[in-house]
Amino acid sequence: MRLNLLNYIKRLIFPNRCPFCDEVISFSECLCKSCNDELDYIDKGICAACGKEKCECHSFGFYYKKAIVPLEYTRKTVKAIKRFKFNDCPNYAQNFAKIMTEYITFDGTDRKIDIVCGVPMTKRDMKKRGYNQSFLISKHIANLIGKACANDALIKIKSTKHQHTLNARLRRTNLNGAFKVNNKDKIKGKSILLVDDVITTSSTVNECAKTLILSGADKVYVTAVCKAKWLRADKESKKR
């Protein structure tokens, strides 16, 4: 009885909110119906980076096997991610994780992975923000799919310029050597699901995947809340 009362009080103080409009929703929902109808979903089963059902990201020199992302990087998702990252809205993490997990389980990717880990921040950035948004999402995803969460597997050892301030060319080199595997035994021979909030040029997740693979991981799959269209658009332009 006391536990139920505490949960009731907690829900009154910290209601569940739609991460895309911040409106209060029931605890059984992960977003409101209005936002669900307005969001641009990526087709299930395809790689969100190259747009192919059978991922062709290796042709771009990427180290991960596939990008599993539910949403396009649009104005609505951008606003949600900014609130999540900069306005202290960590309660969004569980709702993002539920949306992402639906895609992760759609083609059985959840059965292919051994551990889940988030893209790390430097200790300085972590202290400044107070939380790592990718770590929060990864914990919920790991719980939802019944896998171990290993957010200590990968660390960021070098401060870098913020990716969103750089063009595509500079983003690809900005993170060189920025990450390190903290415990090689933990990831050796493992298939890893790497979690981030946004994928734009794929430079961050690719550098993380590269570090994991070169340190002994078997495979790396990546996931995020949303993905920009640049890679697919670039590929189509090359065809023309």
C-alpha positions in Angstrom: 0.0 0.0 0.0 2.8 2.4 0.9 4.7 1.6 -2.3 1.6 2.3 -4.4 1.1 5.6 -2.6 4.8 6.5 -3.2 4.4 5.7 -6.9 1.2 7.8 -7.1 3.0 10.8 -5.5 6.0 10.3 -7.8 3.7 10.3 -10.9 2.0 13.4 -9.7 5.4 15.2 -9.3 7.0 13.7 -12.3 4.3 12.9 -14.9 5.0 11.1 -18.1 5.5 13.5 -21.0 5.5 13.1 -24.7 9.1 13.8 -25.7 8.1 15.5 -28.9 5.6 18.1 -27.5 6.2 17.8 -23.8 2.4 17.3 -23.1 1.5 15.0 -20.3 0.5 11.4 -21.4 -0.4 8.2 -19.6 2.4 6.0 -18.3 1.4 3.3 -20.8 2.2 5.6 -23.7 5.6 6.7 -25.1 4.3 9.6 -27.2 0.9 11.3 -27.8 -1.3 10.4 -30.8 -0.9 13.8 -32.4 2.9 13.6 -32.5 2.7 9.9 -33.7 0.7 11.1 -36.7 3.1 14.0 -37.5 6.5 12.2 -37.1 8.4 11.0 -40.1 9.1 7.3 -39.5 11.9 5.4 -41.3 10.7 2.1 -42.9 11.3 -0.8 -40.6 13.9 -3.4 -41.6 16.1 -1.0 -43.6 19.4 0.4 -42.6 18.7 4.0 -41.6 22.1 5.1 -42.9 22.3 3.7 -46.4 18.6 3.0 -46.9 19.1 -0.6 -47.8 17.4 -3.7 -46.3 20.8 -5.4 -46.6 23.2 -2.7 -45.2 25.8 -1.4 -47.6 27.5 1.0 -45.2 30.7 -0.9 -45.6 31.0 0.8 -49.0 31.4 4.1 -47.1 34.1 2.6 -44.9 31.8 2.2 -41.9 32.7 -0.3 -39.2 29.2 -1.1 -38.0 26.8 -3.7 -39.4 23.6 -1.7 -39.6 22.0 1.5 -38.3 18.6 0.9 -36.7 16.8 4.2 -36.3 13.0 4.9 -36.1 12.8 8.6 -37.0 13.9 11.1 -39.6 15.9 14.1 -38.3 13.1 16.7 -38.7 12.3 20.0 -36.9 10.0 18.1 -34.4 12.6 15.5 -33.5 15.4 18.2 -33.3 13.4 20.1 -30.7 12.8 17.0 -28.7 16.5 16.0 -28.7 17.5 19.6 -27.7 15.1 19.5 -24.7 16.4 16.1 -23.8 20.1 17.2 -23.9 20.0 20.8 -22.7 16.9 21.4 -20.7 17.3 18.6 -18.2 14.5 16.2 -19.5 16.1 12.8 -18.7 12.6 11.4 -18.2 12.3 11.3 -22.0 14.9 8.5 -22.2 12.4 5.7 -21.4 10.0 6.8 -24.1 12.7 7.2 -26.7 13.9 3.7 -25.8 10.5 2.2 -26.3 10.2 3.6 -29.8 13.7 2.5 -30.7 13.2 -1.0 -29.2 10.2 -1.6 -31.5 12.6 -1.2 -34.5 15.5 -3.2 -32.8 13.2 -6.2 -32.3 11.4 -6.0 -35.6 14.1 -7.8 -37.6 15.5 -9.8 -34.7 18.5 -7.6 -34.2 17.9 -7.9 -30.4 18.8 -11.6 -30.7 22.0 -10.9 -32.5 23.6 -8.7 -29.8 25.2 -9.5 -26.5 25.6 -6.2 -24.7 24.3 -2.6 -25.0 26.4 0.5 -24.5 26.0 4.2 -25.1 28.3 6.7 -26.8 30.4 8.2 -24.0 31.2 11.8 -23.1 34.3 13.1 -21.5 34.3 13.4 -17.7 34.3 17.2 -18.1 31.2 17.2 -20.4 29.5 14.7 -18.2 30.1 16.8 -15.1 28.8 19.9 -16.9 25.6 18.4 -18.1 25.0 16.1 -15.2 24.0 13.1 -17.2 24.8 11.3 -20.5 21.7 11.1 -22.6 22.9 8.1 -24.6 23.7 6.2 -21.4 20.1 6.8 -20.1 18.6 5.5 -23.3 20.9 2.5 -23.5 20.0 1.4 -19.9 16.3 1.4 -20.8 16.9 -0.5 -24.1 19.0 -3.1 -22.4 16.3 -3.6 -19.9 13.6 -3.9 -22.5 15.4 -6.5 -24.6 16.9 -8.4 -21.7 20.6 -7.7 -22.4 23.4 -6.5 -20.2 24.2 -2.8 -20.3 27.9 -2.0 -20.3 28.2 1.8 -20.4 31.7 1.5 -18.9 33.0 -0.5 -21.9 33.9 2.6 -23.9 35.3 5.9 -22.7 36.0 9.2 -24.4 39.6 10.2 -23.7 39.9 13.4 -25.8 37.9 16.6 -25.8 36.7 17.5 -29.3 34.7 20.2 -30.9 30.9 19.7 -30.9 30.0 17.8 -34.1 27.0 20.0 -34.8 29.3 23.0 -35.2 31.4 21.3 -38.0 30.7 20.5 -41.7 30.5 16.9 -42.9 34.2 16.8 -43.9 35.5 18.0 -40.5 33.1 15.8 -38.6 34.8 12.7 -40.1 38.2 13.7 -38.7 37.2 15.6 -35.5 36.8 12.4 -33.5 39.9 10.5 -34.6 41.4 8.8 -31.5 38.8 10.2 -29.2 37.6 6.9 -27.8 39.1 4.0 -25.9 37.9 0.6 -24.8 38.0 0.5 -21.0 37.9 -3.2 -20.6 38.8 -5.4 -23.7 37.7 -8.6 -22.0 34.2 -7.2 -21.6 33.7 -6.7 -25.3 36.0 -9.3 -26.8 34.1 -11.5 -29.3 30.8 -9.7 -28.4 28.2 -8.3 -30.7 27.4 -4.8 -29.4 24.5 -2.4 -29.8 25.8 1.1 -29.7 23.3 3.8 -28.7 23.3 7.5 -29.5 20.6 10.2 -29.6 21.1 11.5 -33.1 23.0 10.2 -36.1 23.8 12.8 -38.8 27.0 12.0 -40.7 27.5 8.8 -38.7 31.0 10.0 -37.8 30.6 9.6 -34.0 29.1 6.1 -34.1 31.5 5.0 -36.7 34.5 6.1 -34.7 33.1 4.3 -31.6 32.4 1.2 -33.7 35.9 1.3 -35.1 37.4 1.5 -31.6 35.3 -1.4 -30.5 36.1 -3.6 -33.5 39.8 -2.9 -33.4 39.7 -3.8 -29.7 38.2 -7.2 -30.2 34.4 -6.8 -30.6 32.8 -9.2 -33.1 30.1 -6.9 -34.5 28.6 -3.5 -33.8 25.1 -2.4 -34.6 24.1 1.2 -34.0 20.9 2.8 -33.0 19.6 6.3 -32.3 16.4 8.2 -31.9 16.7 9.9 -35.3 18.9 10.0 -38.4 19.6 12.8 -40.9 19.2 11.9 -44.6 22.6 13.1 -45.8 24.1 9.7 -46.6 21.2 8.4 -48.7 20.9 11.7 -50.5 24.6 11.7 -51.1 24.4 8.2 -52.5 21.5 9.1 -54.8 23.4 12.1 -56.1 26.3 9.9 -57.0 24.0 7.7 -59.0 22.8 10.7 -61.0 
